[in-house]
C-alpha cells in the first residue's frame, strides 16, 4: 500500500485505517507513504516495480 502524506482527496488517516483493517483480518500489507499529494511520484513507481519484480520475475532459462 502506498499513500501521499499531502493527499487532499483521501486523508492519510483513512488509508492507515484500511491498512489496519487488512492487518486485523490476517493480511500483511507493505506500507509506504510519500511526501506527495493525490498522485504518483518516482520513488513510489520504483517501489512498485521492485515489489512486482520480487513476485513475478521470470526465472532465467539456461540451455
C-alpha positions in Angstrom: 0.0 0.0 0.0 1.2 3.5 -0.7 -0.3 6.9 0.0 0.6 10.5 -0.2 1.1 12.3 3.1 -0.2 15.5 1.5 -3.2 13.9 -0.2 -6.2 16.4 -0.1 -8.6 13.8 -1.7 -8.1 10.7 0.5 -7.0 11.5 4.0 -3.9 9.7 5.2 -5.8 8.5 8.3 -8.3 6.7 6.0 -5.5 4.9 4.2 -3.9 4.0 7.6 -7.3 2.6 8.8 -7.6 0.5 5.6 -4.1 -0.9 6.3 -5.1 -1.7 9.9 -8.3 -3.4 8.8 -6.3 -5.6 6.4 -3.8 -6.5 9.2 -6.7 -7.3 11.6 -8.0 -9.7 9.0 -4.7 -11.6 8.8 -3.1 -9.8 5.8 0.4 -8.2 6.0 0.3 -5.3 3.6 3.6 -3.5 3.0 3.1 0.2 3.7 4.8 3.2 2.2 3.9 6.8 2.4 5.4 9.6 0.4 5.6 13.4 0.6 3.2 13.9 -2.3 -0.5 14.8 -2.9 -3.0 12.6 -4.6 -0.6 11.5 -7.3 2.3 9.2 -8.1 6.0 10.0 -7.5 9.1 8.4 -9.0 10.1 6.9 -5.6 6.7 5.1 -5.5 7.0 3.8 -9.0 10.4 2.4 -8.1 9.0 0.7 -5.0 6.1 -0.8 -7.0 8.5 -2.0 -9.7 10.6 -3.8 -7.1 7.5 -5.3 -5.4 6.3 -6.7 -8.8 9.7 -8.0 -9.8 10.1 -9.8 -6.5 6.9 -11.6 -7.1 6.6 -12.0 -10.8 10.1 -12.1 -12.2 10.7 -14.9 -14.7 13.5 -17.3 -13.9 16.4 -17.1 -16.3 16.3 -20.0 -18.7 19.5 -21.8 -19.4 20.3 -24.1 -22.4 
